[in-house]
Amino acid sequence: MIDSILPFAVAHLFLGYGLLYTSPISPQRPFLLAPIIICCLISVRSTISNKVPGQIGNDYVIGFILHASNFLCLARLSPPPHSKPSARRSWALNQIFNGRWGTLNTPSFSYKLRTYVPTRLELFLHRLWAFTWTAGLIYFLQTYRLYVDFEDFLTVPNGFLHRISYVTLREAIVRFYMLVLGTTIPYCTLCAAHSILSCLAIACRDTPSRWPPLFGSFADAYTVRRWYSVWWHHLMRKAFTSHAIVFVSRILRLPPKGPFTRYVIIITTFMLSALLHILADPGVERCTAYPQVRFYLSIIGAIVLEDFSIWTYRSVMRPARTNAPGVSKTGGTVSKPQESHVAADDKKKVFYAKNSNAVTQDQEAPHFLWKLVGFVWVLLFETWAVSKLMYATYSC
């Protein structure tokens, strides 16, 4: 076990050199990835990264490889032209240590008012409170753990869904507890780190608009797709999707648009996430490889099932629209109130285009009861999928 995180710092130096002193089309850039990969694979075995709760430290180290590849070889980032050396160095540091790693689709500060931006004092106090309660919850969950021994994992037969009527109360509690630990600790760790960094940035007179929330609203996580695309953090999204798009367009040669291409990108993205989590668990990679791949394949299957179910429901239940846009029921021209209604619809489209986290008009927000059904479905699926993954990894 290597007790130093020094190689990870060296990886940052290699990335900084590539961004500052090589051109976007330089042949040196792909070769710079080799020492970055070696340094990260060494650092992921250090006790320092393993001490970060929720395995976030290891995930960050391995994720740095994908982001370095994206910055150097795919996005081909370079400093602004004709900028001063101090500005170039500042730009490079911002690219390397930016907590969002180029993510553009960020949640808004207010769920109701999307354009709201708090003042420095408001954001500082809010993030200080967020750091306090998330750090306290991490301490509570790690100190007062449910007593779980190896018998809870090794003596439980496979096929949870096939023996659902015979599942004991103890097993059901342990499985739900696995979901709580597997979701809450990473969530709180990321929120605590993001909150304290926000406080430090605001204390250094940074603008609040540069520090939006890391996670979306849990009220939007009523499907498995929205659990990962709207509520969960997007720190790795840019790195995953950029490599997935290159794989789909340059290797598979699929058309740039279309539902099939989108699903292939989703599959590739989740498989990259599985690879990241496999490498982030050093020493047991062979043992955890199949459970990780199975876990993310189950997510893909759930998304496909949801999309098909929603498409079928809308195809059957959507009422026929008898009125064409701009035409009244009598066939005449649109009256002034209708004109204002059309103008309001255009404003809504502009709003939804600027706020990608909002539900678009083509994807109208479901009724409260359907949302409730969705939350139950997501909770049951995540409990089954996460506990299945945890059961398999605990036996390694």
C-alpha positions in Angstrom: 0.0 0.0 0.0 1.5 3.3 -1.1 0.9 6.0 1.6 1.6 9.0 -0.5 -0.7 11.0 -2.9 2.4 12.6 -4.5 2.0 10.8 -7.9 -1.4 12.4 -8.2 0.1 15.8 -7.9 2.6 14.8 -10.6 -0.3 13.9 -12.8 -1.6 17.5 -12.4 1.8 18.8 -13.5 1.7 16.7 -16.7 -1.8 18.0 -17.5 -0.8 21.6 -16.8 2.2 21.2 -19.0 0.1 19.8 -21.8 -2.5 22.6 -21.6 0.1 25.4 -21.3 3.0 24.4 -23.5 1.6 22.2 -26.3 -0.6 23.2 -29.1 -4.1 21.6 -29.4 -3.0 19.4 -32.3 0.4 18.6 -30.9 1.4 14.9 -31.1 2.8 15.1 -27.6 -0.6 15.3 -26.0 -1.6 11.6 -26.4 1.8 10.6 -25.0 1.3 12.8 -22.0 -1.7 10.5 -21.0 0.7 7.6 -20.3 2.4 9.2 -17.2 -0.9 10.6 -16.1 -2.5 7.1 -16.1 0.5 5.6 -14.3 0.4 8.3 -11.6 -3.3 7.9 -11.1 -3.2 4.1 -10.9 -0.5 4.5 -8.2 -2.3 7.1 -6.2 -5.6 5.2 -6.2 -3.8 2.7 -3.9 -2.8 5.3 -1.3 -4.4 5.3 2.1 -5.1 9.0 1.7 -7.5 8.6 -1.2 -9.1 5.6 0.5 -9.8 7.6 3.7 -12.3 9.9 1.8 -15.8 8.6 2.7 -17.9 7.0 0.1 -14.9 6.0 -2.1 -15.1 9.5 -3.5 -11.3 9.9 -3.3 -10.6 6.9 -5.4 -13.3 7.9 -7.9 -11.8 11.4 -8.2 -8.3 10.0 -8.9 -9.5 7.6 -11.6 -11.9 10.2 -13.0 -8.9 12.5 -13.5 -7.7 10.2 -16.3 -10.8 10.6 -18.3 -10.9 14.4 -17.8 -7.2 14.7 -18.8 -7.9 12.7 -21.9 -10.9 14.9 -22.7 -9.0 18.1 -22.1 -5.9 17.2 -24.1 -7.1 14.9 -26.9 -10.9 15.4 -27.4 -11.8 19.0 -26.5 -8.2 20.0 -27.2 -8.3 22.9 -24.8 -5.8 25.7 -25.1 -5.3 29.1 -23.4 -7.0 32.2 -24.9 -4.9 33.6 -27.8 -2.7 36.6 -27.2 -3.1 36.4 -23.4 -0.5 37.3 -20.9 1.6 34.5 -19.2 -0.1 35.2 -15.9 -3.5 34.9 -17.5 -2.5 31.7 -19.2 -1.4 30.1 -16.0 -4.6 31.2 -14.2 -6.6 29.7 -17.0 -4.7 26.4 -16.8 -5.2 26.2 -13.0 -8.9 26.9 -13.4 -9.2 24.1 -15.9 -7.3 21.6 -13.7 -8.8 22.4 -10.3 -12.3 23.5 -11.4 -14.6 21.3 -9.3 -17.1 20.9 -12.2 -14.5 19.9 -14.8 -16.2 21.7 -17.7 -19.8 20.7 -16.9 -22.2 23.3 -18.4 -25.6 21.8 -17.5 -25.7 22.9 -13.8 -28.7 23.1 -11.5 -30.2 26.5 -10.6 -30.0 28.0 -7.1 -33.8 28.1 -6.8 -36.1 25.3 -7.9 -39.0 27.8 -8.5 -37.1 30.8 -9.7 -34.4 29.6 -12.1 -32.7 32.9 -12.7 -32.2 33.6 -8.9 -28.6 34.1 -7.8 -27.9 34.7 -4.0 -25.7 37.3 -2.6 -22.2 36.5 -1.3 -23.4 36.5 2.3 -26.5 34.4 1.6 -24.4 31.8 -0.4 -21.7 31.7 2.3 -24.1 31.1 5.1 -26.1 28.5 3.1 -23.0 26.5 2.1 -21.6 26.8 5.6 -24.8 25.2 6.9 -24.7 22.6 4.1 -21.2 21.6 5.1 -22.2 21.4 8.8 -25.2 19.0 8.3 -23.6 16.9 5.6 -20.4 16.4 7.6 -22.5 15.6 10.7 -24.5 13.1 8.8 -21.4 11.4 7.5 -20.1 11.1 11.1 -23.4 9.7 12.3 -23.7 7.1 9.6 -20.1 5.9 10.0 -20.2 5.9 13.8 -23.6 4.4 14.4 -23.7 1.6 11.8 -26.2 -1.1 11.6 -24.7 -4.3 12.9 -24.0 -6.4 9.7 -21.9 -9.5 9.6 -20.7 -11.8 6.8 -23.7 -14.1 7.4 -26.0 -11.4 6.1 -24.2 -11.6 2.8 -22.7 -15.1 2.4 -25.7 -17.1 3.6 -28.3 -15.3 1.5 -29.1 -17.3 -1.7 -29.2 -15.6 -5.1 -32.3 -14.7 -7.0 -33.8 -12.0 -4.8 -36.7 -11.3 -7.3 -37.5 -15.0 -7.6 -37.9 -15.5 -3.8 -39.4 -12.1 -3.1 -42.2 -13.7 -1.1 -39.7 -15.5 1.1 -37.4 -12.6 1.9 -36.9 -12.1 5.6 -37.4 -8.8 7.4 -33.7 -8.8 8.3 -32.7 -9.1 4.6 -35.1 -6.3 3.6 -33.7 -4.0 6.2 -30.1 -4.8 5.3 -30.8 -4.2 1.6 -32.5 -0.8 2.3 -29.6 0.1 4.6 -27.2 -0.7 1.7 -29.1 1.8 -0.4 -28.9 4.5 2.3 -25.2 4.0 2.8 -24.4 3.7 -0.9 -26.2 6.9 -1.8 -26.2 9.1 1.3 -22.4 8.9 2.1 -21.2 9.8 -1.4 -23.9 12.5 -1.7 -22.9 14.1 1.7 -19.2 13.8 0.9 -19.5 15.6 -2.4 -21.8 18.2 -0.9 -19.5 18.8 2.1 -16.5 19.2 -0.2 -18.4 21.5 -2.6 -19.8 23.6 0.2 -16.4 24.3 1.9 -14.9 25.1 -1.5 -17.7 27.5 -2.1 -17.1 29.2 1.2 -13.4 29.6 0.5 -14.2 30.9 -3.0 -16.7 33.5 -1.7 -14.3 34.5 1.0 -11.8 35.2 -1.9 -14.4 37.5 -3.6 -15.4 35.0 -6.2 -18.8 35.6 -7.8 -21.7 33.4 -6.5 -23.0 32.6 -10.0 -19.8 30.5 -10.5 -20.9 28.2 -7.6 -24.3 26.8 -8.4 -25.6 23.7 -6.5 -23.8 20.4 -7.2 -27.0 18.3 -7.2 -30.4 18.9 -8.6 -33.7 18.7 -6.8 -34.7 15.3 -5.5 -38.3 16.2 -6.5 -37.2 15.6 -10.1 -35.9 12.1 -9.5 -39.2 10.3 -10.2 -37.6 8.0 -12.9 -34.3 6.2 -13.0 -33.2 8.3 -16.0 -33.9 11.5 -14.1 -32.3 10.1 -10.9 -28.9 10.1 -12.8 -29.5 12.9 -15.4 -31.2 15.5 -13.3 -30.8 14.9 -9.6 -27.3 13.2 -9.3 -24.1 15.3 -9.8 -22.7 15.8 -13.3 -19.0 15.9 -12.4 -18.1 13.1 -14.7 -20.7 13.7 -17.3 -18.6 15.7 -19.7 -15.7 13.2 -19.6 -18.0 10.2 -20.1 -20.2 11.6 -22.9 -17.2 13.1 -24.8 -15.5 9.7 -25.0 -18.8 8.0 -25.7 -19.6 10.3 -28.6 -16.1 9.7 -30.1 -16.6 6.0 -29.8 -20.0 6.1 -31.5 -19.1 8.5 -34.3 -15.6 7.5 -35.2 -15.5 3.8 -34.4 -19.1 2.6 -34.8 -19.7 5.2 -37.5 -23.3 5.7 -36.4 -25.3 8.8 -37.5 -25.0 11.8 -35.2 -28.7 11.9 -34.4 -31.4 9.4 -33.8 -32.8 7.3 -30.9 -30.5 4.3 -31.5 -27.4 6.5 -31.4 -28.6 8.1 -28.2 -29.1 4.8 -26.6 -25.6 3.6 -27.7 -24.2 6.7 -26.1 -26.0 6.0 -22.9 -24.8 2.4 -22.9 -21.2 3.5 -23.5 -21.4 6.2 -20.8 -22.6 3.8 -18.2 -20.0 1.2 -19.2 -17.3 3.9 -18.7 -18.7 4.6 -15.3 -18.5 0.9 -14.5 -14.8 0.8 -15.6 -14.1 3.8 -13.4 -15.6 2.2 -10.3 -13.8 -1.1 -11.1 -10.4 0.7 -11.2 -11.3 2.7 -8.2 -11.4 -0.4 -6.0 -7.8 -1.6 -6.3 -6.9 -5.1 -5.3 -10.3 -6.6 -6.0 -10.8 -5.5 -9.6 -11.5 -9.0 -10.9 -14.0 -9.7 -8.2 -15.9 -6.5 -8.6 -15.8 -6.3 -12.4 -18.9 -8.4 -13.1 -21.1 -6.9 -10.2 -20.2 -3.4 -11.5 -21.0 -4.2 -15.1 -24.2 -5.9 -14.1 -25.3 -2.9 -11.9 -24.9 -0.4 -14.7 -26.5 -2.8 -17.2 -29.5 -3.0 -14.9 -29.7 0.8 -14.9 -29.7 0.8 -18.7 -32.4 -1.8 -18.8 -34.5 0.3 -16.4 -34.1 3.4 -18.5 -35.1 1.5 -21.7 -38.1 0.1 -19.8 -39.2 3.5 -18.6 -38.8 5.1 -22.0 -40.9 2.4 -23.6 -43.6 2.5 -20.9 -43.8 6.3 -21.1 -43.9 6.3 -24.9 -46.7 3.6 -24.9 -48.7 5.5 -22.3 -48.5 8.8 -24.2 -49.3 7.1 -27.5 -52.5 5.6 -26.1 -53.7 8.2 -23.7 -52.6 11.5 -25.3 -55.8 13.3 -26.5 -55.9 14.3 -30.2 -55.2 17.9 -30.8 -57.9 19.2 -33.0 -56.7 22.8 -33.2 -53.7 23.7 -35.3 -51.5 26.5 -34.0 -52.9 29.9 -34.9 -56.3 28.6 -36.0 -59.5 29.0 -34.0 -62.2 26.4 -33.6 -64.3 28.1 -36.2 -61.4 28.2 -38.7 -60.9 32.0 -38.4 -57.8 33.9 -37.5 -56.4 33.9 -34.0 -57.9 36.5 -31.7 -55.8 38.8 -29.5 -56.0 36.7 -26.4 -54.9 33.7 -28.4 -52.1 35.7 -29.9 -50.9 36.5 -26.4 -51.2 32.8 -25.5 -49.0 31.9 -28.5 -46.5 34.5 -27.4 -46.5 33.1 -23.9 -45.8 29.6 -25.3 -42.9 31.0 -27.2 -41.5 32.6 -24.0 -41.9 29.2 -22.3 -39.9 27.5 -25.1 -37.1 30.1 -24.6 -37.2 29.5 -20.9 -37.0 25.7 -21.2 -34.2 26.1 -23.8 -32.2 28.1 -21.3 -33.0 25.8 -18.3 -32.3 22.2 -19.5 -33.0 20.8 -16.0 -36.6 21.9 -16.3 -39.3 19.7 -17.8 -39.9 20.7 -21.4 -43.2 21.1 -23.0 -42.7 17.9 -25.0 -42.0 16.2 -21.7 -44.8 17.7 -19.6 -44.6 17.2 -15.9 -46.7 14.2 -14.8 -49.5 14.4 -12.3 -48.6 14.2 -8.7 -50.0 10.6 -8.4 -47.8 9.5 -11.3 -44.8 11.2 -9.7 -45.6 9.2 -6.5 -45.7 6.0 -8.5 -42.4 7.0 -10.1 -40.8 7.6 -6.7 -41.9 4.2 -5.4 -40.6 2.6 -8.6 -37.2 4.3 -8.3 -36.9 3.5 -4.6 -37.6 -0.2 -5.2 -35.3 -0.4 -8.2 -32.4 1.4 -6.5 -32.8 -0.7 -3.4 -32.7 -3.9 -5.5 -29.8 -2.8 -7.8 -27.6 -1.1 -5.2 -28.0 -3.9 -2.6 -27.3 -6.5 -5.3 -24.1 -4.7 -6.1 -23.2 -4.3 -2.4 -23.9 -7.9 -1.7 -21.5 -9.0 -4.4 -18.7 -6.6 -3.5 -18.9 -7.4 0.2 -18.2 -11.1 -0.6 -14.9 -10.1 -2.3 
